[in-house]
Amino acid sequence: MNARSDNTSDQPHDSEAMSNSSAHTTAGSVGVVTPQNFHFAEPLTLECNRTLPSFDLMVETYGTLNSDHSNAILICHALSGNHHAAGFHSSDEKKAGWWDNMIGPNKAIDTNQFYVVCVNNIGSCFGSTGPTTINPDSVGVDDSDEPQVYGPDFPLITIKDWVKTQAMLSDRLGIDVWHAIVGGSMGGMQALQWSVDYPERLKRCVVIASTPKLSAQNIAFNEVARQSILSDPDFKDGRYLQAGTYPRRGLILARMVGHITYLTDDAMKAKFGRDLKSGKFMYGYDVEFQVESYLRYQGERFSENFDANTYLLMTKALDYFDPTRDYSSDPSTVTKDNIESAVQIEDSIAASVESSKANAQNELEDAVATIEDIESDRQQELSALKAAFAHTQCQYLVVSFTTDWRFAPERSQEIVDALMATGKPVSYINIDAPHGHDSFLFDIPRYMGAVKGFLTAPSITHSRPVRGECS
């Protein structure tokens, strides 16, 4: 079984100080970094009403914390990310951290100026407490039995839970107020939740390629991915480690489904088109098209480095995310399908006018009612977001990408509209990029410039929303 690679298990336990090595001299890099494990002995009560008796967080830091602890920036990772956001784990390592183009000397998040912290969330498989770590309830129960990992017994977690543990880490580091909290995709959700749950503990919030909550379509994508894992015969009800198996095929399929949603049709067309791997049809079900080969490669690589139970937990946390949950009983979600449905109704009305004015009048009334319902839902959603943001105190930068159809710019605009409606200082930029949802990982000059400018600009001392676009 070759999943869940983690080269941090030999790091000191619960270290209060972390250091960066200067051995790696790659230009623009933070160099060689040493992850550290922070142990929290106190119980952690989760939103699901279950309690972890203790937990660990794997953390990396870059740069130097200043004397008054005012230059700290927290990085929140996305679904498949971890604490290794920048630099290298050894001098001969070839691949840098997942956001190395964003974090480093003189980069958008400048480690010459800021002390940058990236934490691996609980439930993950890269060193923090999760399904692959030992369940303390299995220790000492029976001397004849080996301690068991949590596996499927690890509790369901939410983004609020992650933010809660990050706040506990902040206390441990002695950081009362973050200069900024930054995240893309699922990381952006965490940044947004931070601003709602701990409004006095961050000055700036950067929400990139994110959404105020998942649409029904996004939940559906996650469910297909989960079912591909759950239906794998090697899943063994989540106890595959004990059984000596691994749901490799299910995890490969889950990643393939997810990866398709991160890209765009134009990007895939430009990269692969309909190119054949061998140059001719083979008339079989093995790989024939280059895009098939690419997706299988991505799935294979992912299955070698990620845990299936973790994937289930992470996608459920995405589904549950809703910063308005404590401020509205049951706000409706407006989706693209709702709007398209209303348009189709109007089209059918126009076509039927000639044949039956009476029927057309009835259908018109139904269409108007449908559109009114959609507008009512929009207003309800806006009201819920306004209530959630009412007590926030930070400045916001919201970034979207024109080709991101997983978390479309319209979803970012919902966040911006609610912040503007409550008089919060917010800047918005919609970046023209061909890479789809994955654009937040690319070194796009206008994108990097916007983040750097926001982090280094003077603080806004009064609430005046700012809105802009860049293409």
N, C-alpha and C positions, 0 to 999 in steps of 0.2 A: 504494500500500500504506500503510495508516494505522494499523498496530499499534504497540504498545510506546511509548506516549508517555512522554517523560522530559525534564523541563526542567532537568536538573541537569548537563548536559554541559559547561557553561561554568564549573563550579566549580573552585577551585584543586586541584591534584593533590597528594595525600599531605599535607594540612595537619595540623599537630599541634594546632591550636587551632580551635575552632568557636565562633561567637558567635551570639546571638539579637538581632534588631533589636527596638527598642521602638516602632517606627513604627505597628504595628497595635494599636489600643486596644480591641479587642473584649473586653467584660467576661468574665473567667474564662479568657481565652485566653493561651497563651504568646506570642502575637504573631506577627510575621513571623520565620520561621526560614530558615536558609541551610544546605542540605545540603552535606556535604563528602565528598570522595573520598579514602580511605586506600589507598595503594598498598603492596603487600607484594612485595618483589623476590625473596624466598626461594621455592624450590619447595615446593609443597604436595602431599604424597602422600595420595591419597584411599583410601577403603575398597575401592574397586574395583581397587586396585593400579595405577591410572593417576596421572600426576603433572601438575599445572598448573605451568608454569615460573614463573609469577607470577600475582598476582590483585589485583583492586581490590574494596573494600567501600564502598558508599555509606552514609553515616551522618548521622543528625540527633541533636542533643542539646538538652535543655531544662533550665533551672535552672542552678545553680552548684555545681561540685565543691568540697567543703570542703577545709581545709588538710591533713587526714590521709587524704583520699580514702575516707572511710568511709560516704558518703551516696549512693553510686551505685546506680542500679537499671537493669537491662538489660531491654528489652522485645523479645520474640521474636514475629515476625509470622506470620500464618496463610498459607494457600496463595496467595491472590491479593493479600496485603498487601505492604507495602514499608517503607522507612525513614521515610516521612512519616506519623508516628503522631499528631501534634498540631500545632496552629497553622496558619499560612498561608504560602505561598511568595511572596505579594505582598500589598500593602495593599488591592488591589481584588479579591482572590480571594474567591469566595463559599463554597467548600467547604473545610472544615477537614480535618485529618488523620484517618485512619480510627479512631483511639481518642481523639479530642479530648474526648469526654465523660468519659474516665477520667483523662487526663493534663492537668495545668494548675494554676494557683494555687488552693489550697484544695480541689482535687478529690481523688478517691480516691488517686491518685498525685500528691502535692502538690509542685509544682515550687518552691514557697517553701522546702521542706524538703529535697527530694531532687534530685540530678543524674541526669536520665533520659537513657538512650542507646537509640536504636533503629537497628538495622542491617539493611540489605537483604542477604539471603543470596546467596551465589554460586549461579549457575544461574538467577537471576531476570532480569528484563528492565527493571529500573529503575535501572540504573547500575552495579551490581556485575557482576563478570565472569560472563558467561553465554553462551548461544547467540547473542545478538545482538552480542557484542563481537568484535573482531578476533582471529583465531587467530594467535598469533605464529609458528607453524610455516609460515604462508602468506606471511610477510613476507620478502622478499629471495630467495625461491626462484627466481623468474624475473622479471627487471626488466620484462618485457613484460606481466606479469599484475598485476592489482589485488589488494591484500590482501583476504582473504576472512574473513567472520565464521565463528565456530565452527559454527553451525547444528547439524546432527545429530551432529557430531564432538565436541561437548562431552560430557565423561564423565558417566556416571551418578553421582549424589551421594546421600548419606545424611544423616540428621539428626546422626549422629556427626560427619560432615564439617563441617556448619554450626557445631556446638558448638566444634569444633577451631578454626575460623577466628574465632569470637567470642572464644575464649580468647586468640588472637593479638592481636586488637583490644584486649582488656583490657590486655595487656602494653604495647601502644603508648600507651594512655591513662594508664598508670600506676596501674591499678586492680587491686590484688592480690586483694581480696575484695569481692564485690558485696554490698551490703546486702540486695538481693533480685533474683531473676530471675523475670520474670512473662510468661506467655503464655497465649493462648486457642487452642483447637483444635490445629492443627499447632504453634503457638507453645508450647502446654502440653507437647507432646512434647519440644520443645527444652529447656524448663525442667527437665523430669524427667531428661533425658539429662545435663544439666549436673550435677545433684546426684549422679549415678552416676559420671560421668567425672572431675569436678573437685570432689570433696566438700569440700575445704578452701577453695574459692574463692567460696562463697556462704553467707550466713547464713540466708536465707529463700528458699523456692521456692513460687511460686503457680501451680498447675496448674488451668486453667479449661476446662470443656467439652472434656475430652480423654479419652485412653484409654491403657492400657498397651501396646496394639498393635491393629492393625485386625482386625476379624472378616472371615470369608470374604465376607459380604455387602458390607462396605465395599470390599474389594478388587474385588469384582465391579462395583460402581458405578464405581470408577476405571477398570476395564478397558473398560467400555462407553464412558466419556468418551474414553479414549485411542483406541479403535477408530473413533469418529466423526471424529477428527482424521486418523488414519492412512489411513482409507479415502477421504478427500476428494481428488478428482483434482488439486486445486491444492496438495496437500501436497508433491509432488515429492520424496519420500523425505527430507523435511526440508530440502531446498535450495530452498525457495520464494523466498527473498530473491534468490538468484542467478538464478532463473528469472523473476523479476519477477511472481510470483503470491503468493497468500496463501490458506491454507485457512480462509477466513472461515466458510463453512457448517459445517465440522467443529467449529471452536471455538465457534460459537454453540450447536450441539447439545450439546457437552460442558458448556458452562456451564448450559444448560437442565436437563440431567440433574442436575448438581451442585446447582443452586439448589433443585430440588424436594426434595432430601434435607435442605436446611438449614431448611425450613419444616415446619409441621404441617398436617394435614388441617383441623383446627379454624381455624387462622389463615387458611388459604386460603379456607375456607368463609366466614369472617367478612368477609374483604377482597373476595372476588370472587363467591362463591356460584356460581350458574350464569348469571350476568348475561351478556346478549348485547351485543356492542359496538354493533350497529345496532338492537337491539330486536326482531329477528326472524331466523328461520333464513334463510340464504342458499343452502343446499344446494350447498356447494362445499367446497374444501379450504383456502381462505384463512382469515384470522383471523375467527372468529365469536364466541367466548367471551372475556370480559375476561381470564380467566386466561391464555388463549393469547397475547393481546396483551402481557400483562405479561412472560411468559417470553421472548417474542421480543425485547421491548425490553431485558431484562436481558442476553440473549445478544448482541444487536447492540452494546450499550454495552461489554460485556466484550471483544468481538472487536476493538474499536477501540483498546484500551488494554493488551492482553496479547499475549504471544508464544506461538505454538503449541508450539514445542519446549520452552519453559519449562514449559508446562502438563504436558507429558509427563514432564519431569524431576521436577516437584514431586509429582505423583501417585505416581510410582515411589518417591520418598523416603518418602512416607506408607506405602506398602505394605511397605517394608523395615523400618520402625521396629519395634524390639523391644529394649528395654533389658536383657532377660534373655539375649540371644543369646550373650554371653560367659560365661554362668553356667549354661546348660542346653543339652543337645545338641539336643533337639527337643521342646520343650514343646507339648502339644496346646492348641488354642484351643477354649473352650467357647462356643458360639453359641446364640442364641435358637432356631434351627432344631433343634439337638440336643435341647434341652429339650422343644420342642413335639413332636418325634418320639417321645420317650419317653412323653409324655402320651397321644399317639394310640395307642401300643401298649397302654397300660393300659386305655384306653377300649375297644379292640377285644377285650381279654381279658374285660372285664366282659360284653360283648355275647355272647360265645361260650360262656360258662359253661353256660348252659341246654342248648345243643345238644351240647356235647361237653366233659365235664369233663376228659377225658384231654388233649384238645387245649388246653383252657384252662390246664391245669397246665404244659404245655410252653411256652405263650406267656407265662405268668406268670414262668416261670424266665428266659425271654429278656428280658422287660421288666426284671426285677430286675437281670439282668446288664448291660443297657443303662444303667440308672440308676447302677449301681455304677461303670461305666466313666466316666460323666459326672462322678461325684463324684471318681473317681480323677484325671480330667483337671483338675478344679478344684484338687485338692490339689497336683498337679504344677505347675500354673500358679502357685499361691500360693507353693510352695517356691522356684520360679525367681525370682519377684519378691522374696521375702525374701532370697535370695542376692544379688540385684542391689542391694538397699537396705541390705545389712548394714553397709557402710562409709560410708554417707552421714552427714553431720554437721549438716545444716541443719534448720530448722523448716519444716513444710509447711502450706500452705493448699490444700485441694482443693475446687473449686467445680463443681457440676453443676446442670443445669436439668431440671425435671420433664418437660418436653415434648420434650427433645432425644432423638430416636430414632436419630440418626446415631451419636452417642457417648452412649449412654444412661447414666443415673445408676449403673446396676449396674456399668458399666466403671470409673467413678470409685471406686466402693466397693471394687473389686478392689485398686486402688492403696492406698486407706485401710486395708483389711484387712491387706495385706502390711506396711505401715509400722507399724501397731499391733502386729502379731505380732513385729516386730523391736524394739519399744520406742522407736520414733522419735516425736518430738513432732509430731503432726499434728492439724489442725482440719479438719473437713469440714462443708460446708453445701450443702444441696440446695434451690435457689431455685425457687419456684413462678413460672413465667413462660410466657406463651402463644406465644413466638416461635420455639420449636424450637431447633435448634443455633445459629442466629444470635443467640440471647439474650445471648451473651457480648459482643455489640456494643452492647447497649441500656443506657440509663441507668436501671437498676432500683435504687431506693434501698437495699434490703436487700443487694443484691449489691455495690454501690459501698461501702456502709458496712462490709461484711465485709472487703473488700480494704483499705480505709483503716485499719480497726482492727488488722488483722494486721500491716500495715507499720509502724505506729507504736507497737504494744504493746511492753512490755519484753521483752527476749530471755529465752527459756526456757533456764535453765542446766542442767536435768536432763531426761532423757527420760521424759515422761509424756504419752501420747497423749490427745488431746481429741477427742471426736466430738459433732457436733450437727447439727441440721437446722433449716431455716428455710423456711417456706412461707407 
